[in-house]
Amino acid sequence: MLGTLQQIATLASHTVPNLSKNLLYQGFETSSGIVGANEYGRPRFPMMPYAQTALQGVRFNYTSRYNSQQICQQRGLDLALGGIYDHVGGGFHRYTVDATWTVPHFEKMLYDNGQILEYLANLWSLGWKEPAFHRAIAGTVTWLKREMRSQRGIFTRPKMRTILSILTP
């Protein structure tokens, strides 16, 4: 059984397409293009995997039609200062109902907040020490501890929290 799993997990070199630096850079560039604002505004969802990929690309020196560094910093500011962030209660809403990130949809998800926290922390670790990033990170951590943790200290989704509170004496 283990041998079969190893065979499945191992990619033969002739089956892998030409994986080159250019393909990697193309992925970074595409992600930057997806994350950046366009003539229609921003995507209504934060699309954090693309933002994170674009941010990782900032560490490489490659030619792109986008200024990935500027796009990534702006994405962080849009997250931390826009309506997608709950400036009163902390935490990030799942998405906004408009392309300017002004009016939030009032649903907050644990995994979205985790991805956004990671992104803002990565911006901070790259040297972009914006006070707005610090406030959003601290506010989100406070919200997560207050709203998304069960009495046993387990991070859960809201419905699960209700079920756990009923089942736990």
C-alpha positions in Angstrom: 0.0 0.0 0.0 2.8 2.5 1.0 4.6 1.8 -2.3 1.4 2.6 -4.3 1.0 5.8 -2.4 4.6 6.7 -3.0 4.2 6.0 -6.8 1.1 8.2 -6.9 2.7 11.0 -5.0 5.9 11.0 -7.2 5.6 12.9 -10.4 7.7 11.5 -13.2 9.8 14.2 -14.8 8.3 13.6 -18.3 4.7 14.2 -17.0 5.5 17.6 -15.5 5.2 20.5 -17.8 8.1 22.8 -18.2 8.1 24.4 -14.7 10.3 27.5 -15.0 10.9 30.8 -13.3 8.9 32.4 -16.1 5.9 30.3 -15.2 6.2 31.2 -11.6 6.5 34.9 -12.4 3.5 34.6 -14.7 1.5 33.3 -11.8 2.6 36.2 -9.6 1.7 38.7 -12.3 -1.7 37.1 -12.9 -2.4 37.2 -9.2 -1.4 40.9 -9.1 -3.8 41.6 -11.9 -6.7 39.8 -10.2 -6.1 41.6 -6.9 -5.7 45.1 -8.3 -8.6 47.5 -8.9 -9.8 47.9 -12.4 -12.4 50.0 -14.2 -15.1 48.1 -12.4 -13.6 48.7 -8.9 -12.4 45.7 -6.8 -13.7 42.2 -6.6 -16.4 42.0 -4.0 -14.6 39.2 -2.2 -11.1 39.8 -0.9 -9.7 36.7 -2.9 -7.0 36.2 -0.4 -5.2 33.3 -2.1 -4.5 35.6 -5.1 -3.4 38.4 -2.8 -1.1 36.1 -0.9 0.4 34.8 -4.1 1.0 38.4 -5.4 2.5 39.3 -2.1 4.9 36.4 -2.3 5.9 37.5 -5.7 7.1 40.9 -4.3 10.1 39.1 -2.9 11.3 38.2 -6.4 12.9 40.6 -8.9 11.0 40.1 -12.1 9.6 42.3 -14.8 5.8 42.8 -14.7 3.2 45.1 -16.2 1.9 45.6 -12.6 3.5 47.2 -9.6 2.9 44.3 -7.3 4.3 46.0 -4.3 1.9 48.9 -4.7 -1.0 46.6 -5.4 -0.3 44.5 -2.3 0.1 47.5 0.0 -3.1 49.0 -1.4 -4.9 45.7 -0.8 -3.8 45.8 2.8 -5.0 49.4 3.2 -8.3 48.6 1.5 -8.8 45.7 3.9 -7.8 47.6 7.1 -9.5 50.9 6.3 -12.5 49.8 4.2 -16.0 48.7 5.0 -15.1 45.1 4.8 -13.4 45.5 8.2 -15.7 45.9 11.2 -14.2 49.0 12.7 -16.5 48.8 15.8 -16.6 45.1 16.7 -13.4 43.8 14.9 -13.1 41.1 12.4 -13.6 41.1 8.6 -16.8 40.5 6.8 -16.9 37.9 4.1 -17.4 40.3 1.3 -19.0 43.6 0.4 -22.1 44.3 -1.7 -20.3 46.9 -3.7 -17.1 47.1 -5.7 -15.7 50.0 -3.6 -15.6 47.9 -0.4 -17.9 50.3 1.4 -21.0 48.3 2.4 -20.2 45.0 4.0 -22.3 41.8 3.9 -22.8 41.1 7.5 -21.4 37.6 7.6 -18.0 36.8 9.1 -16.2 33.6 8.6 -13.4 32.1 10.7 -11.3 31.0 7.7 -11.6 34.4 5.9 -10.4 36.1 9.0 -7.5 33.7 9.3 -6.4 34.3 5.7 -6.7 38.1 6.1 -4.8 38.1 9.4 -2.0 36.1 7.7 -1.9 38.6 4.8 -1.7 41.7 7.0 0.9 40.0 9.2 3.0 39.2 6.1 2.7 42.8 4.9 3.9 43.9 8.4 6.8 41.5 8.4 7.9 42.8 5.0 8.4 46.2 6.6 5.1 47.9 5.8 4.3 49.0 9.3 1.0 50.8 8.7 -0.9 51.7 11.9 -4.1 50.6 10.2 -2.6 47.1 9.8 -1.8 46.9 13.5 -5.3 48.1 14.5 -7.0 45.6 12.1 -4.8 42.7 13.3 -5.4 43.5 17.0 -9.1 44.1 16.5 -9.5 40.9 14.6 -7.7 38.8 17.2 -9.9 40.3 19.9 -13.0 39.5 17.9 -11.9 36.0 17.2 -11.3 35.3 20.9 -14.6 36.9 21.9 -16.9 35.7 19.1 -15.5 32.6 17.5 -14.2 30.6 20.5 -16.2 28.1 22.4 -16.1 27.8 26.2 -13.5 25.1 25.8 -11.3 27.4 23.9 -11.9 25.8 20.5 -12.2 28.2 17.5 -15.5 27.3 15.8 -17.9 28.7 13.3 -21.0 30.5 14.8 -23.5 27.6 14.3 -21.1 25.2 15.8 -20.7 27.5 18.8 -24.4 27.3 19.3 -24.5 23.5 19.1 -21.5 23.2 21.4 -23.1 25.5 24.0 -26.2 23.3 24.0 -24.3 20.0 24.2 -21.8 21.3 26.9 -23.1 21.4 30.4 
